[in-house]
Amino acid sequence: MKILVCISSVPDTTSKINFTADKSAFDKNGIQWVINPLDEFSLTKAVKLQESQGATVTVANVGDAATEPVIRKALAIGATDAIRVNTEAKDSFSVATEIANIARNGGYDLILCGKESIDYNGGAVPGMVAQLLNQPFVNACVGLEVNGTEVTAVREIEGGKETISVKLPAVIAGQKGMVDEKDLIIPNMRGIMSARTKPLHIQEPAGSEVKVQGVSYDSVPARAAVKMVTPDNLNELVRLLHEEAKVI
């Protein structure tokens, strides 16, 4: 079985987010980049399938050379090889088109993604990939078992969980719960050293159309100062909630 895992390079959640002086772009200076956490759940699941079913695991990333340390970490976690499309990720459609092109040419049985990236939280790429490939799609997956040419997936729905079966090839968008957090793989020295020699293929983009262009960015407004109200001054508390917070 051939598995393709799509990974994004995203800012670490502890990074301080800034924009350029004209607010036209994200300021990348001083940012620590990591594998998108939701992609990491899917990558770990793929590596476990590799161990149990003899699958090959290829990681795919759309990005410039700056994303290669993150790709190498994915290889250290256990992926067999990697493909980097040499272009900046600009919008969901162009990224999905490049990934679909990789999948179409590679003949993969299973495509795993995180349900969204933690930077833009668009959540559009996995579904677009499935549509472009005309393959079944399961979103918000918290459980996955592969049996021959069929997968059984458990996904979160409003008020509960749903178990469904789909035929391969298919696209699965995972999230926390696809594997337990304690089972996430931390690269050891052996994995880090082997990642240096694993194939990382660079391919030029297929020239996919960019449909969305960022115009400007604004930082989240600073939180207002906290106002303290004494326990015996309920009238003042009600007034503040009504007139200032506007929650009642």
C-alpha positions in Angstrom: 0.0 0.0 0.0 1.2 3.5 -0.9 0.3 6.3 1.5 0.8 10.0 0.8 0.8 12.3 3.8 0.4 16.0 3.2 2.2 18.2 5.7 2.3 22.0 6.2 5.1 24.0 7.8 3.5 26.3 10.3 4.6 28.7 13.0 5.1 27.2 16.5 2.1 28.2 18.7 4.5 30.0 21.1 5.8 32.3 18.3 5.0 36.0 18.4 3.1 36.9 15.3 4.0 40.1 13.5 3.4 41.6 10.1 5.5 43.7 7.8 5.4 47.5 8.1 2.8 48.0 5.4 0.8 45.0 6.8 0.9 43.3 3.4 2.6 40.1 4.5 3.4 37.9 7.5 6.8 38.7 9.1 8.8 35.4 9.1 11.7 36.8 11.0 12.5 34.9 14.2 9.7 32.4 13.7 10.2 28.7 14.7 8.5 26.4 12.2 7.0 23.0 13.0 4.9 20.3 11.3 1.3 21.3 11.5 0.1 19.4 14.6 -3.0 17.9 12.9 -0.8 16.7 10.1 1.4 15.0 12.7 -1.5 12.9 13.9 -2.0 11.7 10.3 1.7 11.1 9.8 2.0 9.0 13.0 -1.0 6.9 11.8 0.7 6.4 8.4 3.9 5.2 10.1 2.0 2.8 12.2 0.3 1.4 9.1 3.8 1.2 7.6 4.9 -1.0 10.5 1.8 -3.2 10.5 1.0 -3.5 6.8 4.3 -2.9 5.1 3.1 0.4 3.5 5.4 3.0 2.0 4.8 6.5 3.4 5.6 9.6 1.2 5.2 13.1 2.7 4.3 15.9 0.4 4.8 19.6 1.0 4.1 22.7 -1.1 6.7 25.3 -0.1 10.1 26.9 -0.7 13.4 25.6 0.5 12.8 27.0 4.0 10.3 24.2 4.7 12.9 21.5 4.3 13.9 21.2 8.0 10.2 20.4 8.7 10.2 17.8 5.9 13.4 16.2 7.3 11.6 15.9 10.7 8.8 14.1 9.0 11.3 11.7 7.5 12.9 11.3 10.9 9.5 10.3 12.3 9.4 7.4 9.9 8.3 8.5 6.4 10.0 6.6 3.5 10.6 9.6 1.3 9.4 13.1 0.6 8.3 15.4 -2.2 8.5 19.2 -2.1 6.7 21.3 -4.7 9.0 24.3 -5.2 6.6 27.1 -4.8 5.2 29.2 -2.0 1.8 28.0 -0.7 -0.5 30.9 -1.5 -4.0 29.6 -1.3 -6.0 26.4 -0.7 -6.9 25.8 -4.3 -3.3 26.0 -5.7 -2.0 23.9 -2.9 -4.7 21.3 -3.4 -4.0 21.2 -7.1 -0.3 20.6 -6.6 -1.0 17.8 -4.1 -3.6 16.2 -6.4 -1.0 16.3 -9.2 1.4 14.4 -7.0 -1.2 11.9 -6.0 -2.4 11.3 -9.6 1.1 10.7 -10.9 2.2 8.5 -7.9 -0.8 6.1 -7.8 -1.3 6.4 -4.0 -3.9 4.2 -2.3 -4.5 6.5 0.7 -4.0 10.2 1.2 -3.8 11.5 4.7 -4.0 15.1 5.8 -4.7 17.1 8.9 -8.2 18.5 8.7 -6.8 22.1 8.8 -3.6 23.9 9.4 -3.2 25.9 12.6 -2.0 29.1 10.8 -5.0 30.0 8.5 -7.4 27.3 9.8 -9.1 27.2 6.3 -9.8 23.5 6.3 -10.3 23.5 2.6 -7.3 21.6 1.1 -8.3 18.0 2.0 -11.8 18.3 0.5 -10.4 20.0 -2.6 -7.9 17.3 -3.1 -10.6 14.6 -2.9 -12.7 16.5 -5.4 -9.9 17.0 -7.8 -9.1 13.3 -7.7 -12.8 12.2 -7.6 -12.1 10.1 -4.5 -14.1 9.4 -1.3 -13.4 11.9 1.5 -13.7 11.6 5.3 -13.2 14.7 7.4 -12.5 15.2 11.1 -11.3 11.6 11.4 -10.5 10.3 14.9 -10.1 6.6 14.1 -8.9 4.7 11.1 -8.5 1.0 10.2 -7.4 -0.4 6.8 -8.7 -3.8 5.7 -7.5 -4.7 2.2 -9.1 -2.3 -0.2 -11.4 -0.7 2.3 -11.0 1.7 5.2 -13.2 2.0 8.3 -13.1 5.6 9.6 -14.6 7.2 12.7 -15.3 10.8 12.4 -16.7 13.4 14.8 -20.2 14.8 14.0 -22.4 17.1 16.0 -23.4 15.4 19.2 -21.4 12.2 18.6 -19.3 10.1 16.3 -20.0 8.3 13.1 -18.3 5.1 11.7 -18.2 4.7 7.9 -16.5 2.6 5.4 -15.0 3.7 2.1 -13.2 2.0 -0.8 -9.6 2.9 -1.6 -8.2 5.1 -3.0 -9.5 7.7 -0.6 -8.6 11.0 1.1 -8.8 11.1 5.0 -8.5 14.3 7.0 -7.4 13.5 10.5 -7.3 15.4 13.8 -6.5 14.8 17.5 -7.7 11.3 18.3 -6.6 9.6 15.1 -3.8 8.4 17.4 -3.3 9.0 21.1 -1.1 12.0 21.9 1.1 9.7 23.9 1.8 7.7 20.7 3.0 10.7 18.7 6.5 9.8 17.5 9.4 11.9 18.8 12.4 11.4 16.4 15.3 9.6 18.0 19.0 10.0 17.0 18.7 7.0 14.7 15.7 8.5 12.9 17.4 11.9 12.6 20.5 10.4 11.1 18.6 8.2 8.6 16.4 11.2 7.6 19.6 12.8 6.1 19.9 10.1 3.5 16.2 9.5 2.7 15.1 10.8 -0.7 13.7 14.3 -0.8 12.5 15.0 -4.4 12.1 18.6 -5.5 9.6 19.2 -8.3 8.5 22.3 -10.0 4.9 23.4 -9.7 2.3 22.5 -12.3 1.4 26.2 -12.6 -1.9 25.9 -10.7 -4.1 28.9 -10.5 -4.1 31.1 -7.4 -7.7 32.2 -6.7 -7.2 34.1 -3.4 -4.8 36.9 -2.8 -4.2 38.4 0.7 -4.6 42.2 0.7 -3.7 43.2 4.2 -3.3 41.8 7.7 -4.3 43.2 11.1 -3.2 42.1 14.6 -5.8 41.1 17.1 -6.7 44.1 19.3 -5.1 44.2 22.7 -7.3 43.1 25.5 -8.8 45.9 27.5 -7.8 46.4 31.1 -9.7 44.2 33.7 -12.2 46.1 35.8 -12.7 44.8 39.4 -16.1 44.9 41.0 -16.6 44.2 44.6 -19.0 41.4 45.5 -21.5 43.7 47.2 -21.8 46.0 44.1 -24.1 43.9 41.9 -25.7 46.9 40.3 -22.4 48.1 39.0 -21.6 44.6 37.7 -24.9 44.4 35.8 -24.4 47.9 34.4 -20.9 47.0 33.1 -22.2 43.7 31.5 -25.0 45.5 29.9 -23.4 48.8 28.7 -19.8 47.9 28.1 -19.5 44.2 27.6 -22.9 44.1 26.0 -23.5 40.4 27.0 -26.9 41.0 28.7 
